[in-house]
Amino acid sequence: MSDMKFDFDTSPSGSAFSEPSDNVHFEATKTPLRPARVVLHVFLASLGILWMVPLVISLYSSFRPFAETSRKGFLSAPESLGLANYREALDRGDFIDKYWNTALILIPSLVLTIFLASLIAFAASRYSWRFNIFFLVLFTAGNLLPQQIMVAPLFQAARRIPLPEIMSNSEKLNGSNWMIILLHVGFQMGFCTFVLSNYMKLLPKELNEAAMVDGASLWTQYWTIIMPLTRPALAALATLEFAWIYNDFFWAVIFEQRGDDRPITSALSNLGGEFVTDTNVVSAASIFVIIPVLAVYFALQKHFIAGLTLGANKG
């Protein structure tokens, strides 16, 4: 709050408050603009602009003909703008089927990851037992292992695990969505457990004690008391996990044998030509790809920011 200065006329000729319009003065002291604060704001603004450059260039290129961009460059003034690249991307990218393939992988992976991580976090944060800390460290350490070094043993194991024909086209775990779902759940659950356990530790344990006195079961404590209070962290994790699983290309290429079964990220690779790639069509296809991620982010933006900033002002 700015400082305010009051001057009153205390001369013998009149009362101190006889003429407030002439004798009372308000002076507001502004916070000085420090060089470090200016540098910080300039740095953040520059970083935000640089972060948006690829998206803006892709959006701009998606409306221009490829011949014009090749001749004049990506940042040149346009001669014509249109939706031809979007129509071609829809025809060649088969986005409707790719969206469906992505949903078959993303929704089960996201739900299972958040649900299982919340169960483990609830047990590790609300109750004390012998291997509590070791259990959390074990889950966190799993995130430090590069996933790519495990491709060979995972691929060989997936080739040897049979599945019914209704669950897999190859009758093996390899070549099915189940393998990719298991990989996402396994690799992402450690991070989610770590975040949720730290969040739940901020909640007073008296909530559980009061619920136990009232006769609430363990499931009631978890589902009706703790989970609603963990909503900001769940929204933040759901947004991050949605983006990470949705953008996965590596595991889909390794374990999906048929191109028709791969998720939407593989649609971009299908638009490349043998000798020349129409980058403007790829830009239009990229816009189609990022629409679901942006929609989820804007829908959960309020909870996402609240989940990330919770505890930032705690000592």
FIFIMI-790018 format. One line per 8 residues: their letters; for each residue x, y, z of N, C-alpha, C, O. Coordinates in steps of 0.05 Angstrom, whole numbers, plus 5000, padded with zeros to 4 digits. Atoms other than C-alpha are relative to their C-alpha. Layout:
<pts>
A) X:Y:Z:X:Y:Z:X:Y:Z:X:Y:Z  ...
</pts>
This chain:
<pts>
MSDMKFDF) 5017:4976:5000:5000:5000:5000:5018:5025:5000:5038:5026:5015  4984:4976:5003:5027:5068:4981:4998:5017:5026:4977:5017:5039  5000:4983:4976:5047:5117:5037:4983:5025:4994:4983:5035:4972  5016:4976:5003:5000:5176:5049:5008:5020:5021:5012:5013:5044  4991:4979:4982:5018:5242:5080:4977:5020:5005:4965:5029:4986  5022:4982:4993:4967:5286:5118:5012:5025:5012:5028:5023:5031  4991:4975:4989:4981:5360:5131:4975:5015:5010:4956:5020:4994  5023:4985:4989:4933:5398:5177:5009:5027:5010:5032:5031:5019
DTSPSGSA) 4994:4973:4991:4931:5472:5192:4993:5002:5030:4970:5002:5037  5004:4997:4971:4941:5480:5267:5005:5028:5010:5012:5031:5033  4996:4972:4992:4947:5555:5268:4978:5009:5019:4956:4998:5018  5020:4990:4980:4910:5594:5323:4976:5012:4987:4955:5014:5000  5022:4987:5013:4865:5626:5272:4976:4982:4995:4954:4992:4989  5023:5017:5005:4822:5566:5263:5005:4972:5009:5026:4965:5020  4998:5028:4992:4809:5493:5278:5018:4985:4980:5021:4993:4957  4982:5017:5017:4855:5440:5251:4984:4988:4977:4997:4982:4957
FSEPSDNV) 5016:5013:5021:4797:5412:5210:4980:5019:4987:4960:5010:4976  5019:4980:5010:4763:5477:5190:4998:5001:4970:4976:5005:4959  5000:4998:5029:4783:5476:5117:5015:4976:4988:5038:4978:4981  4987:5025:5009:4798:5404:5095:5008:5002:4970:5027:4989:4962  4994:4999:5029:4797:5422:5021:5026:5015:4994:5039:5009:4974  4975:4985:5004:4856:5470:5029:5023:4990:5016:5046:4994:5009  4978:5006:4981:4895:5442:5087:5007:4970:5002:5026:4963:5015  4994:5029:5000:4893:5366:5075:5011:4993:4973:4999:4997:4953
HFEATKTP) 4986:5007:5024:4942:5340:5024:5006:4970:5000:5015:4960:5020  4994:5029:5003:4949:5268:4999:5023:4997:4981:5022:5007:4958  4977:5005:5017:5016:5247:4971:5005:4970:4999:5010:4957:5019  4996:5029:5004:5024:5177:4942:5029:4995:4991:5039:5008:4972  4972:5007:5007:5094:5148:4940:5000:4975:4983:4991:4954:4991  4999:5023:5019:5105:5102:4880:5024:4982:5006:5045:4992:5015  4978:5019:4997:5147:5040:4884:5021:5005:4979:5015:5006:4955  4979:4994:5020:5214:5054:4851:5004:4977:4981:5002:4953:4988
LRPARVVL) 4996:5020:5021:5227:5017:4786:5029:4992:5000:5046:5006:4991  4972:5010:4997:5289:4975:4799:5009:4988:4975:4994:4975:4960  4989:5012:5025:5335:4953:4743:4997:4970:4999:4992:4959:4977  5003:5030:5000:5332:4880:4765:4972:4992:4992:4968:4972:4978  5028:5006:5008:5256:4881:4758:4995:5005:4971:4981:4989:4958  5003:4995:5029:5260:4912:4689:5012:4978:4984:5001:4968:4964  4986:5021:5014:5310:4860:4667:4984:4974:5001:4982:4959:4981  5016:5024:4997:5266:4804:4694:4976:5000:4982:4970:4980:4968
HVFLASLG) 5024:4999:5017:5204:4828:4657:5008:4999:4971:4993:4987:4955  4991:5002:5028:5243:4838:4592:5007:4972:4993:5001:4962:4971  4992:5028:5005:5272:4768:4598:4975:4982:4997:4974:4966:4979  5024:5017:5001:5203:4736:4612:4984:5006:4974:4974:4988:4961  5014:4993:5024:5171:4775:4555:5014:4989:4975:5001:4979:4957  4984:5011:5023:5227:4755:4507:4997:4970:4998:4994:4959:4976  5003:5029:5000:5222:4683:4528:4972:4991:4990:4970:4972:4976  5026:5006:5009:5147:4683:4517:4997:5004:4970:4983:4988:4956
ILWMVPLV) 5001:4995:5029:5155:4713:4448:5014:4978:4984:5004:4968:4964  4985:5022:5014:5208:4662:4428:4985:4974:5001:4987:4958:4982  5015:5025:4997:5164:4606:4454:4977:4999:4980:4969:4977:4971  5023:4999:5018:5107:4629:4409:5009:5001:4970:4992:4997:4953  4991:4997:5028:5150:4638:4346:4993:4975:4983:4982:4979:4961  5006:5024:5017:5144:4565:4320:4970:4998:4994:4962:4991:4972  5029:5002:5004:5068:4565:4331:4990:5021:4980:4974:5015:4963  5009:4979:5018:5059:4632:4296:5008:4995:4972:4993:4999:4953
ISLYSSFR) 4990:5006:5027:5102:4612:4237:4985:4977:4988:4978:4978:4964  5016:5022:5011:5065:4546:4230:4972:5008:4992:4962:5000:4971  5027:4990:5006:4998:4580:4233:5000:5017:4975:4982:5015:4958  4998:4982:5023:5020:4632:4182:5005:4984:4975:4993:4989:4954  4993:5016:5023:5050:4580:4135:4977:4982:4991:4975:4975:4968  5022:5018:5007:4988:4536:4138:4980:5012:4982:4965:4998:4969  5019:4987:5017:4948:4588:4100:5012:5008:4973:4998:5019:4956  4987:4991:5025:4999:4599:4044:5007:4976:4982:5011:4954:4992
PFAETSRK) 4992:5021:5018:5014:4558:3982:5030:4992:5003:5046:5010:5009  4973:5009:4996:5077:4516:3985:5019:5012:4979:5042:5019:4986  4982:4988:5020:5104:4544:3919:5008:5028:5007:5030:5037:5002  4994:4972:4992:5099:4615:3945:5020:5001:5023:5038:5017:5022  4982:5000:4977:5134:4598:4010:5028:4991:4991:5048:5002:5000  4974:5009:5010:5190:4561:3973:5014:5022:4984:5038:5024:4985  4988:4979:5017:5201:4619:3927:5008:5025:5016:5028:5037:5011  4996:4975:4987:5196:4677:3976:5010:4997:5029:5019:5016:5041
GFLSAPES) 4992:5004:4972:5210:4646:4045:4977:5000:5019:4955:5010:5012  5022:5002:4981:5169:4633:4107:4990:5027:5011:4966:5030:5016  5007:4975:4987:5170:4704:4134:4994:5022:4980:4992:5045:4988  5006:4980:5020:5154:4740:4068:4971:5007:5001:4954:4993:5012  5028:4991:5002:5091:4779:4054:4984:4981:4982:4994:4972:4962  5015:5020:5016:5035:4733:4028:4988:5013:4975:4980:5036:4975  5015:4992:5024:5007:4738:3958:4972:4990:5001:4954:5003:4990  5027:5011:4997:4948:4694:3974:4998:4982:5025:5018:4970:5032
LGLANYRE) 5005:5017:4977:4918:4659:4034:4975:4984:4996:4956:4993:4983  5023:5017:5004:4870:4601:4036:5001:4975:5018:5019:4972:5034  5003:5024:4983:4848:4535:4068:5007:4975:4984:5000:4953:4993  4994:5024:5016:4875:4489:4014:5018:4981:5015:5015:4956:5012  4982:5018:4985:4930:4462:4060:4985:4984:5021:4991:4961:5026  5015:5014:4980:4879:4444:4113:4983:4978:4987:4980:4956:4998  5016:5021:5014:4835:4406:4062:5018:4977:4992:5011:4954:4994  4981:5022:5008:4896:4368:4036:5009:4984:5024:5012:4960:5023
ALDRGDFI) 4991:5014:4976:4919:4352:4107:4978:4981:5010:4984:4959:5019  5022:5017:4992:4850:4324:4123:4998:4976:4982:4993:4953:4991  5002:5022:5019:4850:4282:4060:5023:4980:5004:5018:4955:5002  4977:5017:4999:4920:4254:4069:5007:4990:5028:5018:4968:5031  4992:5007:4972:4927:4252:4145:4981:4981:5014:4989:4969:5034  5019:5018:4987:4865:4211:4161:4997:5006:5030:5000:4988:5047  4999:4991:4973:4856:4251:4224:4977:4988:5017:4980:4985:5041  5022:5011:4984:4788:4223:4245:5008:4973:5013:5004:4969:5037
DKYWNTAL) 4991:5026:4990:4816:4152:4252:5023:5004:5020:5025:4989:5040  4977:4996:4982:4880:4179:4284:4991:5011:5027:5002:5004:5048  5010:4990:4975:4841:4218:4336:4988:4976:5016:4992:4975:5041  5012:5023:4986:4803:4154:4353:5022:4981:5011:5020:4972:5034  4978:5017:4990:4867:4113:4358:5014:5013:5024:5021:4999:5043  4987:4986:4978:4897:4166:4403:4983:4998:5025:4993:4994:5047  5018:5001:4977:4835:4166:4448:5001:4972:5013:4999:4970:5038  4999:5027:4989:4839:4090:4456:5025:4995:5017:5024:4978:5035
ILIPSLVL) 4976:5002:4984:4909:4098:4484:5000:5020:5022:5007:5014:5045  4997:4978:4981:4905:4165:4519:4981:4998:5024:4990:5001:5047  5019:5000:4978:4841:4158:4560:5006:4978:5021:5007:4985:5045  4993:5020:4979:4857:4091:4594:5026:5006:5014:5029:5002:5038  4974:4994:4988:4929:4112:4605:4998:5022:5021:5009:5020:5042  5002:4977:4982:4910:4178:4637:4984:4993:5025:4992:4999:5047  5016:5007:4977:4855:4150:4681:5014:4980:5019:5014:4984:5043  4986:5019:4983:4896:4091:4705:5024:5012:5015:5028:5006:5038
TIFLASLI) 4976:4988:4988:4958:4133:4718:4992:5017:5024:5003:5015:5045  5009:4982:4979:4921:4186:4759:4988:4984:5023:4993:4990:5047  5013:5015:4979:4879:4135:4797:5019:4984:5016:5018:4985:5041  4981:5016:4985:4935:4088:4816:5020:5017:5015:5027:5010:5038  4982:4982:4986:4982:4145:4833:4987:5012:5025:5000:5016:5045  5014:4988:4977:4929:4176:4878:4997:4980:5023:4998:4988:5046  5002:5021:4979:4920:4110:4915:5026:4997:5015:5026:4996:5040  4974:5003:4987:4994:4103:4928:5007:5025:5016:5017:5023:5038
AFAASRYS) 4994:4975:4986:5001:4176:4947:4984:5002:5026:4994:5012:5046  5017:4999:4976:4943:4170:4996:5011:4982:5022:5013:4991:5045  4989:5019:4980:4974:4110:5031:5027:5011:5011:5033:5008:5034  4974:4992:4992:5043:4141:5032:5000:5026:5016:5018:5031:5032  5000:4973:4988:5023:4211:5056:4982:5001:5025:4987:5017:5043  5019:4999:4978:4966:4196:5105:5006:4981:5023:4996:4983:5045  4994:5021:4980:4995:4136:5142:5030:4996:5001:5044:4998:4981  4972:5006:4996:5063:4119:5170:5005:4970:5003:4991:4957:5018
WRFNIFFL) 4993:5028:4999:5093:4051:5158:5030:4997:4994:5043:5016:4986  4971:5004:4999:5162:4020:5156:5014:5009:4975:5035:5023:4977  4986:4994:5025:5180:4028:5082:4987:5023:4985:4988:5024:4961  5014:4978:5013:5142:4092:5069:5019:5017:4983:5014:5021:4959  4982:4982:5015:5201:4137:5049:5014:4984:4978:5017:4995:4956  4987:5016:5020:5236:4081:5012:4982:4995:4976:4991:4995:4953  5019:5004:5021:5173:4068:4972:4998:5024:4982:4997:5021:4957  5002:4976:5015:5167:4140:4950:5026:5005:4984:5025:5013:4961
VLFTAGNL) 4974:4996:5014:5242:4144:4933:5002:4980:4976:5012:4988:4955  4999:5020:5022:5235:4080:4891:4983:5009:4977:4992:5006:4954  5017:4990:5022:5177:4110:4851:5013:5024:4986:5013:5027:4962  4987:4976:5012:5215:4176:4841:5025:4992:4984:5029:5004:4963  4976:5008:5014:5279:4141:4821:4994:4988:4973:5011:4989:4954  5008:5011:5026:5242:4106:4765:4999:5021:4978:5002:5014:4954  5001:4979:5020:5234:4173:4730:5028:5008:4990:5030:5020:4968  4973:4993:5007:5310:4181:4727:5012:4981:4979:5033:4987:4967
LPQQIMVA) 4991:5020:5019:5318:4120:4683:4991:5007:4972:4967:5009:4967  5009:4994:5027:5318:4136:4608:4984:4978:4989:4992:4954:4990  5019:5020:5009:5260:4100:4577:5011:4985:4975:5006:4961:4971  4991:5012:5025:5296:4087:4511:5019:4976:5004:5020:4959:4986  4981:5022:4996:5348:4040:4541:4986:4974:5006:4998:4953:5005  5016:5024:4994:5292:3991:4558:4984:4990:4976:4968:4971:4979  5015:5007:5023:5266:3985:4487:5004:4970:4993:4984:4956:4989  4994:5028:5009:5301:3919:4470:4987:4979:5018:4973:4962:5007
PLFQAARR) 5013:5021:4983:5279:3878:4531:4969:5002:5000:4956:4981:5000  5029:4997:5001:5208:3907:4529:4989:4989:4974:4968:4977:4973  5009:5009:5026:5202:3892:4455:5000:4969:4999:4982:4956:4989  4998:5029:5000:5226:3820:4464:4979:4987:5018:4968:4966:5012  5020:5010:4982:5179:3810:4523:4972:5002:4987:4956:4983:4990  5026:4996:5013:5119:3838:4484:4995:4980:4978:4973:4972:4973  5003:5019:5021:5133:3790:4427:4993:4972:5010:4982:4955:4995  5004:5027:4989:5128:3730:4474:4975:4998:5018:4969:4976:5028
IPLPEIMS) 5024:5001:4984:5065:3748:4512:4975:4999:4982:4970:5017:4967  5023:5003:5017:5002:3722:4478:4976:5015:5010:4973:5019:5034  5026:4987:4993:4935:3758:4476:4979:4988:4981:4985:4979:4959  5022:5009:5018:4867:3737:4448:4999:5018:4975:5006:5041:4976  5002:4985:5025:4853:3758:4377:4983:5025:5002:4988:5045:4988  5017:4977:4997:4799:3805:4400:5014:5024:5013:5006:5047:5010  4985:4979:4987:4851:3845:4440:5024:5009:4985:5035:5030:4990  4976:4993:5015:4907:3845:4390:4999:4988:4972:4991:4965:4968
NSEKLNGS) 5000:5009:5028:4913:3840:4314:5021:4979:4996:5018:4961:4979  4977:5019:5004:4979:3802:4321:4998:4977:5020:5015:4959:5019  5003:5021:4979:4953:3758:4379:5024:5000:5019:5029:4980:5032  4978:4996:4981:5013:3784:4418:4997:5027:5013:4982:5044:5004  5000:4974:4987:5023:3841:4467:5012:5021:4982:5004:5044:4982  4988:4982:5020:5067:3872:4414:4980:5003:4977:4969:4984:4967  5020:4995:5021:5023:3905:4362:4973:5007:5010:4953:5007:4995  5025:4994:4989:4968:3923:4410:5002:5026:5016:5024:5035:5024
NWMIILLH) 5001:4976:4983:4946:3986:4448:5006:4994:5029:5015:5012:5044  4996:5007:4972:4952:3948:4513:5029:5004:5009:5034:5013:5031  4972:4997:4993:5028:3949:4511:5006:5030:5004:5021:5037:5023  4994:4972:4998:5030:4024:4500:4987:5012:5025:4999:5029:5039  5013:4991:4976:4980:4036:4556:5016:4992:5025:5019:5008:5043  4984:5009:4977:5021:3994:4604:5026:5016:5003:5034:5022:5025  4975:4985:5000:5084:4032:4585:4995:5028:5011:5010:5038:5028  5006:4973:4990:5052:4100:4597:4993:5000:5030:5002:5017:5045
VGFQMGFC) 5007:5001:4972:5022:4079:4663:5025:4995:5017:5029:5008:5038  4976:5006:4985:5088:4049:4686:5020:5022:5003:5031:5027:5024  4980:4979:5000:5132:4107:4667:4990:5026:5011:5006:5041:5022  5010:4974:4990:5086:4164:4687:4990:4999:5029:4987:5020:5041  5012:5002:4973:5060:4137:4753:5019:5010:5022:5010:5020:5042  4981:4991:4980:5124:4153:4791:4999:5030:5004:4998:5039:5027  5001:4971:4997:5121:4227:4776:4974:5009:5013:4974:5026:5030  5026:4993:4988:5047:4231:4792:4998:4993:5029:4986:5008:5045
TFVLSNYM) 5000:5008:4972:5056:4194:4857:5016:5020:5017:5008:5027:5039  4983:4980:4986:5112:4242:4878:4985:5026:5004:4986:5037:5026  5014:4974:4998:5070:4304:4863:4976:4998:5019:4972:5015:5036  5024:5002:4984:5006:4279:4895:5006:4994:5029:4992:5004:5047  4993:5005:4972:5040:4253:4958:5009:5025:5014:5001:5030:5037  4992:4975:4988:5073:4320:4970:4976:5019:5004:4975:5034:5023  5024:4984:4997:5006:4354:4958:4983:4991:5024:4974:5007:5039  5017:5010:4979:4968:4309:5005:5012:5004:5028:4998:5005:5048
KLLPKELN) 4988:4995:4974:5019:4320:5060:4993:5027:5011:4995:5032:5035  5009:4974:4991:4995:4392:5063:4973:5000:5014:4966:5018:5029  5027:5002:4988:4926:4369:5084:5003:4990:5029:5018:4971:5034  4997:5009:4972:4917:4362:5159:4990:4972:5004:4969:4964:4994  5007:5027:4995:4915:4291:5184:4975:4998:5019:4963:4976:5022  5024:5000:4983:4859:4311:5232:4975:4993:4984:4956:4984:4996  5023:5007:5017:4812:4303:5173:4995:4970:5001:4972:4961:5003  5003:5029:4999:4825:4228:5172:4993:4990:5027:4976:4972:5030
EAAMVDGA) 5006:5009:4973:4823:4222:5247:4970:5005:5006:4957:4989:5019  5028:4994:4995:4755:4257:5250:4982:4981:4984:4961:4973:4994  5016:5018:5017:4729:4213:5193:5000:4972:5013:4979:4959:5012  4999:5026:4987:4752:4150:5230:4982:4999:5025:4969:4979:5030  5018:4999:4977:4716:4173:5293:4971:4998:4992:4955:4986:5006  5028:5001:5010:4653:4182:5252:4993:4973:4987:4971:4969:4977  5005:5026:5011:4661:4111:5226:5004:4998:4970:4994:4979:4958  4995:5001:5029:4683:4127:5155:5020:4979:4993:5041:4976:5007
SLWTQYWT) 4981:5021:5009:4717:4071:5118:5024:5013:4986:5024:5037:4981  4976:4990:5013:4785:4077:5085:4994:5011:4973:5004:5031:4964  5008:4990:5026:4753:4084:5017:4985:5026:5002:4989:5044:4985  5014:4976:4997:4707:4138:5042:5019:5024:5006:5015:5046:4996  4980:4980:4994:4766:4177:5070:5014:5009:4975:5019:5032:4970  4985:4994:5025:4802:4172:5004:4982:5014:4980:4991:5034:4968  5017:4991:5022:4744:4185:4956:4984:5025:5006:4981:5042:4988  5019:4978:4994:4699:4234:4992:5014:5023:5016:5002:5045:5018
IIMPLTRP) 4987:4979:4984:4749:4273:5035:5026:5010:4987:5029:5034:4982  4973:4992:5010:4820:4273:5006:4999:5007:4971:5010:5028:4963  5000:4995:5029:4806:4269:4932:4988:5027:4992:4999:5041:4975  5010:4973:5007:4761:4331:4928:5019:5022:5008:5020:5043:4994  4981:4979:4992:4813:4371:4966:5025:5000:4982:5041:5019:4982  4977:5002:5018:4866:4347:4916:4994:5008:4972:5010:5003:4954  5009:4994:5027:4828:4373:4856:5020:5018:4985:5025:5012:4961  4981:4984:5015:4879:4428:4837:5024:4985:4990:5032:4987:4967
ALAALATL) 4977:5016:5008:4937:4380:4837:4992:4979:4978:5007:4974:4960  5009:5019:5020:4896:4329:4798:4996:5013:4973:5003:5002:4952  5004:4985:5025:4878:4381:4746:5027:5007:4987:5030:5004:4962  4974:4993:5011:4950:4403:4738:5014:4975:4989:5025:4976:4967  4988:5024:5009:4974:4331:4732:4986:4989:4975:4998:4979:4956  5015:5009:5024:4918:4313:4683:5008:5015:4975:5010:5004:4954  4992:4983:5023:4938:4371:4638:5027:4992:4990:5031:4989:4966  4973:5008:5008:5011:4352:4639:5001:4972:4987:5013:4968:4967
EFAWIYND) 5000:5027:5011:4998:4278:4629:4986:4998:4974:4995:4983:4956  5014:5000:5025:4949:4291:4574:5019:5009:4977:5020:4996:4956  4981:4990:5020:5002:4331:4536:5022:4980:4994:5029:4975:4971  4978:5019:5004:5057:4280:4548:4991:4975:4985:5005:4965:4967  5009:5025:5013:5017:4218:4529:4990:5006:4972:4995:4990:4953  5010:4993:5026:4983:4253:4471:5022:5005:4980:5020:4997:4956  4977:4993:5018:5050:4276:4441:5019:4976:4996:5039:4979:4982  4981:5023:5003:5082:4207:4447:5000:4990:4971:4979:4986:4958
FFWAVIFE) 4996:5012:5027:5110:4182:4381:5018:4976:5001:5015:4957:4985  4979:5020:4999:5167:4137:4403:4987:4972:5005:4992:4953:4989  5011:5026:4993:5128:4080:4436:4980:4990:4979:4978:4966:4974  5020:5008:5020:5073:4081:4383:5014:4988:4975:5004:4968:4964  4986:5010:5023:5123:4070:4327:5013:4973:5006:5014:4956:4989  4987:5025:4993:5159:4015:4365:4981:4976:5002:4987:4955:4993  5017:5023:4993:5100:3973:4387:4974:4998:4984:4960:4979:4987  5023:5002:5018:5045:3988:4336:5011:4991:4972:5025:5006:4959
QRGDDRPI) 4989:5011:5025:5060:3944:4275:4987:5012:4975:5000:5014:4955  5014:4990:5023:5007:3973:4229:4997:5030:5002:4990:5041:5024  5003:4971:5000:5005:4046:4209:4972:5010:5006:4969:5031:5017  5028:4993:4995:4929:4047:4213:4993:5001:5029:4973:5013:5037  5006:5002:4972:4932:4032:4287:5015:5021:5017:5011:5023:5041  4983:4981:4985:4981:4087:4306:4985:5026:5007:4965:5032:4993  5015:4976:4992:4960:4151:4342:5006:5024:4982:5019:5021:4961  5000:4977:5018:4955:4221:4313:5027:5011:4995:5032:5024:4974
TSALSNLG) 4973:4990:5005:5028:4239:4321:5013:4988:4976:5030:5000:4963  4988:5013:5024:5045:4189:4267:4988:5011:4974:4999:5006:4953  5012:4989:5024:4998:4225:4219:5019:5021:4987:5018:5024:4962  4982:4980:5012:5050:4280:4210:5022:4987:4984:5030:4997:4963  4979:5014:5015:5103:4230:4189:4990:4989:4973:5005:4985:4954  5012:5010:5025:5055:4203:4136:4998:5021:4978:4994:5014:4955  5003:4979:5020:5052:4271:4102:5026:5007:4986:5027:5023:4968  4974:4995:5013:5126:4271:4083:5002:4985:4974:4994:4962:4971
GEFVTDTN) 4996:5012:5026:5143:4258:4011:5027:4985:4998:5044:4987:5016  4976:5016:5003:5198:4213:3984:5024:5019:4995:5046:5014:5005  4978:4981:5007:5240:4272:3957:4994:5028:5011:5013:5041:5020  5008:4973:4991:5202:4336:3976:4976:4998:5019:4957:4984:5013  5022:5000:4981:5157:4349:4036:4987:5028:4999:5000:5048:5001  5016:4975:5000:5102:4401:4032:4998:5010:5028:4980:5001:5043  4999:4991:4972:5118:4438:4096:4975:5016:5007:4968:5017:5031  5024:4985:4994:5056:4481:4090:4977:4982:5008:4961:4988:5025
VVSAASIF) 5020:5020:4993:5011:4420:4091:5006:4988:5028:4988:4983:5044  4992:5010:4973:5051:4394:4151:4993:5020:5021:4985:5013:5043  5007:4979:4981:5040:4461:4185:4970:4999:5006:4961:5002:5029  5029:5002:4996:4965:4455:4174:4993:4975:5017:4975:4976:5034  5005:5024:4984:4966:4384:4201:5009:5003:5029:4996:4993:5047  4991:4995:4973:5005:4408:4262:4979:5015:5016:4976:5011:5040  5022:4985:4986:4949:4456:4278:4978:4982:5008:4967:4984:5030  5020:5020:4992:4900:4398:4277:5009:4984:5024:4993:4977:5041
VIIPVLAV) 4990:5016:4979:4945:4360:4323:5000:5014:5027:4994:5002:5048  4998:4986:4974:4953:4414:4376:4973:5010:5011:4972:5019:5034  5026:4990:4991:4879:4433:4380:4990:4986:5026:4982:5000:5044  5010:5012:4975:4860:4380:4433:5017:5008:5024:5005:5012:5046  4983:4992:4977:4920:4399:4477:4993:5028:5009:4990:5033:5033  5007:4973:4992:4902:4472:4475:4972:5001:5013:4968:5016:5032  5027:5000:4988:4829:4457:4489:5000:4990:5028:4987:5001:5046  4998:5010:4973:4846:4416:4550:5014:5020:5019:5005:5024:5041
YFALQKHF) 4986:4980:4984:4895:4469:4575:4981:5023:5008:4980:5031:5031  5017:4977:4994:4845:4526:4569:4976:4992:5018:4967:5008:5033  5022:5009:4984:4790:4484:4600:5008:4997:5030:4992:5002:5048  4990:5005:4973:4833:4468:4661:5020:5021:5009:5035:5016:5028  4979:4980:4995:4875:4531:4662:4999:5010:5029:5020:5012:5042  5003:4990:4973:4848:4557:4728:5011:4980:5020:5026:4988:5038  4991:5020:4982:4859:4492:4765:5030:4993:4995:5044:4986:5014  4972:5006:5007:4925:4480:4729:5019:5019:5014:5039:5011:5026
IAGLTLGA) 4983:4980:4987:4956:4545:4754:4998:4998:5030:5019:5001:5044  5003:5003:4972:4927:4535:4823:5016:4976:5011:5028:4978:5032  4985:5023:4991:4959:4466:4827:5030:5004:4999:5044:4994:5016  4971:4996:5002:5027:4490:4805:5010:5020:5021:5032:5017:5030  4991:4979:4982:5029:4550:4852:4993:4994:5029:5001:5009:5047  5007:5006:4972:5001:4517:4915:5025:4994:5016:5042:4978:5008  4977:5004:4982:5051:4520:4971:5023:5018:4993:5044:5017:5007  4978:4982:5007:5094:4572:4936:5005:5021:5022:5028:5030:5025
NKG) 4997:4979:4980:5081:4621:4993:5002:4989:5028:4999:5004:5048  4998:5012:4974:5089:4572:5050:5029:4998:5009:5047:4994:4992  4973:5001:4989:5150:4573:5095:5009:4972:5004:5032:4968:5013
</pts>
